[in-house]
Amino acid sequence: MNKKLVLVLTIIFVLSFAVFALAVQDFKVILDPIGDQEYTSLPQTYDVTGTVTGDENTEINWIKLYIDGNLEDTISDKEIGEDGYDFTLEWDIQDEGIFDVKVMAEINDDGIITRQDTESNVEITLTSDGENGDQAAGSNPAAPAVANKILKELGIKHNYGGGNYISDIAREMGPGTEFQGVDKTNEDYETEIRSYLEDHDAWDGDGKIQNNKPGNGKGNAYGLNKEKGSNKNK
């Protein structure tokens, strides 16, 4: 075979492999922080959320949730967008205990490729409520779960340029599951989380969420019209 032809074919192969390797490198599963959860009744449903990143328009064969190695939920036939694909998988919590939560995703890009992310030792605790210790309906989810609920209600993506709102909330948690000094059993817990998200988001003149890097000071992204920190430690 002509040496020049061999050289050209070799270069093409190397470049193709480099492009493939880069695409594989960008393909990741990023699990939003969960943290320990306390409930006053079981069963409960917890939305496990996160993002699959990779080349835009890459098809995702499936995304699967495993609890202690057992398949819990699956979504299929999705596509990675410009900012990745934000997933929500349902965890049907039946019992107390300590669990390993794993999310796996598969794409088909010149071969089957899978990636995963795991949060270990997630503790589920059943607490009592009332003077007689009776089990009360409802729950007191930790800050990441509350933030996920708020963002879901408002149709806001978890990700912004260079960060993730759920992760930001988790980093702001204090001792136990406190947020900004407020215990999760306090009625102002969700208000503090909403205030934090509002103060760290971006919006334009029409009130549209932009998901830019937070902290630009434009504020009131959710139209809540609250004074910052007005509910702390009540």
C-alpha positions in Angstrom: 0.0 0.0 0.0 1.2 3.5 -0.8 3.0 5.0 2.2 1.2 8.3 1.8 -2.2 6.6 1.7 -1.3 4.7 4.9 -0.3 7.9 6.6 -3.5 9.6 5.6 -5.6 6.7 6.8 -3.7 6.7 10.1 -4.3 10.4 10.6 -8.0 10.0 9.9 -8.2 7.1 12.4 -6.4 9.0 15.1 -8.6 12.1 14.6 -11.8 10.0 14.6 -10.7 8.3 17.8 -9.9 11.7 19.4 -13.3 13.0 18.5 -14.9 9.9 19.9 -12.8 10.0 23.1 -13.8 13.7 23.6 -17.5 12.8 23.1 -17.2 10.0 25.6 -15.4 12.2 28.1 -18.2 14.8 27.9 -20.8 12.0 28.6 -21.5 12.1 32.3 -24.2 11.4 34.8 -24.4 14.1 37.5 -26.7 13.2 40.5 -28.1 16.1 42.4 -27.3 15.8 46.2 -30.0 13.9 48.2 -28.9 14.0 51.8 -30.5 12.3 54.7 -34.3 12.4 54.7 -36.7 12.4 57.6 -40.4 11.5 57.2 -43.3 11.3 59.6 -45.0 8.6 57.6 -44.1 6.0 55.0 -44.2 5.1 52.2 -43.1 8.4 50.5 -42.0 9.2 46.9 -38.7 11.0 46.4 -37.8 12.6 43.1 -34.1 11.7 42.4 -32.9 14.3 40.0 -29.8 15.2 38.0 -28.3 15.8 34.6 -26.9 13.7 31.8 -24.3 15.7 29.9 -22.7 15.1 26.5 -22.7 16.2 22.9 -25.9 18.0 21.9 -28.5 15.8 20.1 -26.9 12.6 21.4 -29.7 10.0 22.0 -29.9 8.5 25.4 -31.0 4.9 25.3 -32.1 4.8 29.0 -31.5 6.3 32.4 -32.0 4.0 35.3 -32.3 4.4 39.1 -30.9 1.7 41.4 -31.5 1.5 45.1 -29.0 -0.8 46.8 -28.4 -2.4 43.4 -32.1 -3.0 42.7 -33.7 -1.4 39.7 -36.2 1.2 40.9 -37.2 3.4 37.9 -36.3 3.8 34.2 -36.8 6.5 31.5 -36.0 5.8 27.9 -35.4 7.4 24.5 -34.3 10.9 25.5 -31.9 13.3 23.9 -29.1 15.5 25.3 -29.8 19.2 24.7 -27.6 22.2 24.8 -27.4 22.2 28.6 -27.6 18.4 28.9 -30.7 16.4 29.8 -32.3 17.0 33.3 -33.8 13.8 34.6 -36.3 12.9 37.3 -36.6 9.3 38.6 -39.0 8.2 41.3 -37.8 6.5 44.4 -40.7 4.7 46.2 -39.4 4.8 49.8 -41.0 2.0 51.8 -38.7 1.6 54.8 -36.3 3.2 57.0 -32.6 2.5 56.6 -29.3 3.5 54.9 -29.3 3.2 51.1 -26.9 3.5 48.2 -28.6 5.5 45.4 -27.1 5.0 41.9 -28.2 6.5 38.5 -26.9 5.0 35.3 -27.3 6.2 31.7 -26.5 4.6 28.3 -25.9 6.1 25.0 -25.0 4.5 21.6 -22.2 6.4 20.1 -20.2 4.1 17.9 -20.6 1.6 20.6 -22.6 1.1 23.8 -21.3 3.5 26.5 -22.6 3.7 30.1 -21.9 6.2 32.9 -23.1 6.4 36.5 -23.1 8.5 39.6 -23.8 7.3 43.1 -24.6 8.8 46.5 -23.9 6.4 49.3 -25.3 6.1 52.8 -28.5 8.0 52.3 -30.3 7.6 55.6 -34.1 7.5 55.7 -35.6 8.0 59.2 -39.1 7.8 60.4 -39.9 10.3 63.1 -42.9 10.7 65.4 -45.0 13.8 65.8 -47.3 14.9 68.6 -47.2 14.4 72.3 -48.1 10.7 72.2 -45.6 9.9 69.5 -48.2 9.1 66.9 -47.1 9.0 63.3 -48.4 12.1 61.5 -49.1 12.4 57.8 -46.6 14.3 55.7 -42.8 14.8 55.8 -40.0 17.2 56.5 -37.7 16.8 53.5 -34.2 18.3 53.6 -33.2 21.4 51.7 -32.1 19.7 48.4 -35.5 18.0 48.1 -37.3 21.3 48.9 -35.3 23.2 46.3 -36.0 20.5 43.7 -39.7 20.9 44.3 -39.5 24.7 44.0 -37.6 24.6 40.8 -39.9 21.9 39.3 -42.9 24.0 40.2 -41.4 27.0 38.4 -40.1 25.1 35.4 -36.5 26.1 36.1 -33.5 23.9 35.2 -31.2 22.8 37.9 -28.1 23.8 35.9 -26.8 27.2 35.1 -23.5 28.2 33.6 -20.9 26.5 35.7 -23.1 25.3 38.5 -26.2 23.6 39.9 -28.8 25.1 42.1 -29.4 21.9 44.0 -25.7 21.5 44.8 -25.6 25.2 45.9 -28.4 24.6 48.3 -26.8 21.5 49.7 -23.5 23.4 50.4 -25.4 26.0 52.3 -26.9 23.5 54.8 -25.6 23.8 58.3 -25.6 21.3 61.2 -27.9 18.4 60.5 -30.4 19.6 57.9 -30.6 23.3 58.9 -30.6 25.9 56.1 -29.5 29.4 56.8 -30.0 28.7 60.5 -33.5 27.4 60.1 -34.5 23.9 61.1 -36.5 21.9 58.5 -39.4 21.5 61.0 -39.7 25.3 61.0 -42.5 26.6 58.8 -40.0 29.2 57.4 -37.7 26.5 56.1 -39.1 26.5 52.5 -39.3 30.3 52.6 -35.6 30.6 53.3 -34.8 28.2 50.4 -37.0 30.2 48.1 -35.3 33.4 49.2 -31.9 32.0 48.5 -32.8 30.8 45.1 -34.4 34.1 44.3 -31.3 36.0 45.4 -29.0 33.8 43.3 -31.0 33.7 40.0 -31.1 35.9 36.9 -34.2 37.3 35.1 -34.9 39.8 32.4 -37.3 42.7 32.2 -40.1 40.3 31.3 -39.5 38.2 34.4 -38.2 35.2 32.4 -35.8 32.9 34.1 -32.5 32.9 32.3 -30.5 30.3 34.3 -27.3 32.4 34.2 -24.6 32.3 36.8 -26.3 33.4 40.1 -25.4 36.4 42.2 -26.0 39.2 39.6 -28.2 41.1 42.1 -31.2 41.4 39.9 -33.3 39.5 42.4 -37.0 38.8 42.7 -36.8 36.1 39.9 -39.8 34.4 41.4 -41.9 37.5 42.1 -42.1 36.7 45.8 -41.6 40.3 47.0 -40.0 39.3 50.2 -37.3 41.0 52.3 -34.1 39.1 52.2 -33.5 37.2 55.4 -36.7 38.5 57.0 -37.8 35.0 58.2 -34.5 33.8 59.7 -34.5 32.1 63.1 -38.1 32.9 63.9 
